[in-house]
Structure formats: structure tokens, C-alpha cells
Amino acid sequence: VVDSRKRTDLPRDLRLLGKQSGHQAQADRVAQQSETRFAALRQRYQQRKPVRLFYQLWSPPLTTVAKGSWIQEAIELCGGENAFVSAATAYPQVSEEAVLVSAPQLIISTQGADSLSRWRRWPQLPAVAHNQLQLSNPDRLHRLTPRTLDGIEELCQLIDQAR
């Protein structure tokens, strides 16, 4: 059993799986590649202008991510500023009104184009006014695997486009 709770657990977990499966050298190589990619993403995006965003994990109920979620760690790595980072739980349920008050510059959903249509009713939202309603692939971002790095790169690119 691998209990991944932070994005930085990925290299450690890869090494553990490699050791347990008798593929230590291959696992070490993939783990090192993961660490290198994390460092490159951090270097590329950390100093860029922050983008205030709302990450729509699920709806209904309207659910997002916050501190304690490794997706939040990815948002921070990419230079994103999550409107709900300080929520009481890692995956809080929020109201539509709370999202409106937070005035995100970017709204990212992982549920398909229909999940973003609700926000078009609010043209005063910066994300709507600047057409920054974006989709992210949950298969690459919501499970901590080597392809998660592709999902984080995609997330960083979406945030960068909103700049």
C-alpha cells in the first residue's frame, strides 16, 4: 500500500515500489526524472505574476481544493493563487456566492465543458470577462503517478495563459 499525500511523495513512492518489485534501478531512474521535472517546473513558474484562480474539482456539490491537498501544492508550484487555500479542509465544499466574491481570474474545471457554463451567467467575473474558463484532464492530475507531471505541466500552462 502506498499512501501518497503530497506531490513530493511521488519519487519516494516510485523508489519504494521499485524496491518491492525488484526493479530498483528503473524506479530510481523514473524517480530522479520526476524530481528533475518538479524542479524545472518550480524554477520556470515560481517567480511569475500570481493568478487568482478557482479550481472546480467537482459539482454538485461545488467542491474545490485547499491547503492539505497535493493539487493545492501543484497550484502553488505553478504560481497560482487559490481563492480557497485557507479553507478548513483539504477538499472543501463552497458556495457559488463565495466563488463570485473571490473574483477569480481563472476558473479550472475537471468535469467537462458543461461544468464551466454556470459561470458564464456572471460576466463581471474576471475569468468570464477574459474568457479564462479552462478544462484540465483529471486522469493526469488527480492520481499521483508519473503522468501526474504531465497534468501539473498542463495546469502551469493554463495558469500561465491567464497571465
Secondary structure, DSSP 4 states (H G I P E B T S, - for coil): -----STTHHHHHHHHHHHHHT-HHHHHHHHHHHHHHHHHHHHHHTTSPPEEEEEE-BTTTTB---TT-HHHHHHHHTTEEETTTT-SSSS-B--HHHHHHH--SEEEESS-THHHHGGGG-TTSHHHHTT-EEE--HHHHSS-STTHHHHHHHHHHHHHHH-
